[in-house]
Amino acid sequence: MSYNIHEITGRSRVYGILADPIHHVKTPQVMNRLFAEIEHDGILVPLHVGAENLAEVVKGLRHVQSLAGLIVTVPHKTVIPDLCDDLTDQARMVGAVNCIRRNADGTLTGAILDGIGFVEGLRAGGIEPRGMKVILAGAGGAASAIAFALADAGVAAMTIANRTEARARDLADRVAAAYPDVTLSTDGSAVAAAELVVNATSLGMREDDPLPLDGAFLHNGQIVAEAIMEPAITPLLAAATRAGARTHPGLPMLKSQARLMAEHMGAA
Ligand SMILES: NC(=O)c1ccc[n+]([C@@H]2O[C@H](COP(=O)([O-])OP(=O)(O)OC[C@H]3O[C@@H](n4cnc5c(N)ncnc54)[C@H](OP(=O)(O)O)[C@@H]3O)[C@@H](O)[C@H]2O)c1
């Protein structure tokens, strides 16, 4: 471990990540490193909780007065909004929560920061999505958050392409209702026309996965971005490099989120 956890005392603020399975999560390392960097007296620990016990656990955690916040991931992100007392506008629109602040009175405020983290990660890489034409592969949790955040960032047009087209249409309709200035479509063949190509499917985590979009239409006028962090160079990013496009990996999405999560939970 390349950082030191400071001494935990009776004053330390406690944070948890709720997940099932939990062994693979990277959030404890990322958040505890950030707490050390910003000299916040807090510690984030893994909380392995199955779906069947989530409501009971969350009900109990409300009464833990030293608890300041919770990170939430698979499979709880779309269930937990109902267990919160209030939600940010973005969480309400996306229908998912991945970060909760426990307020002093025990109430819980849920936020979704995946998508905002993605947009902040782009900006940290010198890419401003405002005004861009985007094609987004996927319509699951990460894609939904990214779609709303890109619309909020002012993209001009967005095509949502997904294996299950009905989910793409549903997401496109919800984004269009909230952001009427963005032109929405679900035509997965529109790769060449996009200035920003985003993969938010789980295709690319395995070496032999097919590309999430037709790689033949990638070109050197595009930026191709990933949500996947492992491997760092997915088959889509490799194809983009071969086509001369600029690439943007998945890790900045998580790194940018860490600070946003700390802010939402009152740690920064
Ligand atoms: N960098 C970060 O901070 C960050 C944050 C969150 C998530 N992620 C990554 O984002 C990816 C998606 O996560 P998620 O939470 O959105 O998962 P999810 O809700 O389960 O959605 C998965 C998406 O991938 C599509 N998909 C899955 N298998 C497919 C296949 N064989 N062929 C075509 N499409 C397929 C699904 O399409 P259907 O609708 O047709 O099933 C759906 O659109 C994961 O790799 C995750 O690690 C990264």
The ligand as a MOL file (V3000), in Angstrom:
LIG
                    3D

  0  0  0     0  0            999 V3000
M  V30 BEGIN CTAB
M  V30 COUNTS 48 52 0 0 0
M  V30 BEGIN ATOM
M  V30 1 N -14.9660 4.1600 -14.5650 0
M  V30 2 C -15.9190 4.1910 -13.6400 0
M  V30 3 O -15.8590 4.9710 -12.6650 0
M  V30 4 C -17.1450 3.3030 -13.8110 0
M  V30 5 C -18.2970 3.5370 -13.0380 0
M  V30 6 C -19.4060 2.6900 -13.2310 0
M  V30 7 C -19.3410 1.6670 -14.1710 0
M  V30 8 N -18.2150 1.4820 -14.9040 0 CHG=1
M  V30 9 C -18.1260 0.4260 -15.9290 0
M  V30 10 O -19.1750 0.6030 -16.8690 0
M  V30 11 C -19.5550 -0.6710 -17.4220 0
M  V30 12 C -21.0720 -0.8380 -17.3650 0
M  V30 13 O -21.4900 -0.8790 -15.9890 0
M  V30 14 P -23.0330 -0.7260 -15.5800 0
M  V30 15 O -23.0660 -0.5610 -14.0980 0
M  V30 16 O -23.7060 0.2620 -16.4530 0 CHG=-1
M  V30 17 O -23.5870 -2.1870 -15.9590 0
M  V30 18 P -25.1090 -2.5630 -16.3520 0
M  V30 19 O -26.0690 -1.6440 -15.7050 0
M  V30 20 O -25.2040 -4.0280 -16.0810 0
M  V30 21 O -25.1950 -2.3190 -17.9510 0
M  V30 22 C -24.4510 -3.1160 -18.8360 0
M  V30 23 C -24.5850 -2.5550 -20.2440 0
M  V30 24 O -23.7400 -3.3270 -21.1230 0
M  V30 25 C -24.5430 -3.9390 -22.1410 0
M  V30 26 N -24.0500 -5.2940 -22.4090 0
M  V30 27 C -23.6930 -6.2250 -21.4850 0
M  V30 28 N -23.2900 -7.3640 -22.1150 0
M  V30 29 C -23.4150 -7.1310 -23.4430 0
M  V30 30 C -23.1760 -7.9240 -24.6030 0
M  V30 31 N -22.7160 -9.1830 -24.5120 0
M  V30 32 N -23.3970 -7.3690 -25.8220 0
M  V30 33 C -23.8460 -6.0900 -25.9300 0
M  V30 34 N -24.1060 -5.3070 -24.8660 0
M  V30 35 C -23.8960 -5.8160 -23.6380 0
M  V30 36 C -25.9350 -3.9700 -21.5660 0
M  V30 37 O -26.8670 -4.0580 -22.6360 0
M  V30 38 P -28.3770 -4.6280 -22.4050 0
M  V30 39 O -29.1700 -3.4560 -21.9190 0
M  V30 40 O -28.7760 -5.1080 -23.7410 0
M  V30 41 O -28.2550 -5.7300 -21.3740 0
M  V30 42 C -25.9830 -2.6250 -20.8240 0
M  V30 43 O -26.1660 -1.5560 -21.7190 0
M  V30 44 C -18.8170 -1.7240 -16.5810 0
M  V30 45 O -17.6910 -2.1530 -17.3260 0
M  V30 46 C -18.3780 -0.9750 -15.3480 0
M  V30 47 O -17.1740 -1.4980 -14.8140 0
M  V30 48 C -17.1190 2.2850 -14.7510 0
M  V30 END ATOM
M  V30 BEGIN BOND
M  V30 1 1 1 2
M  V30 2 2 2 3
M  V30 3 1 2 4
M  V30 4 1 4 5
M  V30 5 2 4 48
M  V30 6 2 5 6
M  V30 7 1 6 7
M  V30 8 2 7 8
M  V30 9 1 8 9
M  V30 10 1 8 48
M  V30 11 1 9 10
M  V30 12 1 9 46
M  V30 13 1 10 11
M  V30 14 1 11 12
M  V30 15 1 11 44
M  V30 16 1 12 13
M  V30 17 1 13 14
M  V30 18 2 14 15
M  V30 19 1 14 16
M  V30 20 1 14 17
M  V30 21 1 17 18
M  V30 22 2 18 19
M  V30 23 1 18 20
M  V30 24 1 18 21
M  V30 25 1 21 22
M  V30 26 1 22 23
M  V30 27 1 23 24
M  V30 28 1 23 42
M  V30 29 1 24 25
M  V30 30 1 25 26
M  V30 31 1 25 36
M  V30 32 1 26 27
M  V30 33 1 26 35
M  V30 34 2 27 28
M  V30 35 1 28 29
M  V30 36 1 29 30
M  V30 37 2 29 35
M  V30 38 1 30 31
M  V30 39 2 30 32
M  V30 40 1 32 33
M  V30 41 2 33 34
M  V30 42 1 34 35
M  V30 43 1 36 37
M  V30 44 1 36 42
M  V30 45 1 37 38
M  V30 46 2 38 39
M  V30 47 1 38 40
M  V30 48 1 38 41
M  V30 49 1 42 43
M  V30 50 1 44 45
M  V30 51 1 44 46
M  V30 52 1 46 47
M  V30 END BOND
M  V30 END CTAB
M  END
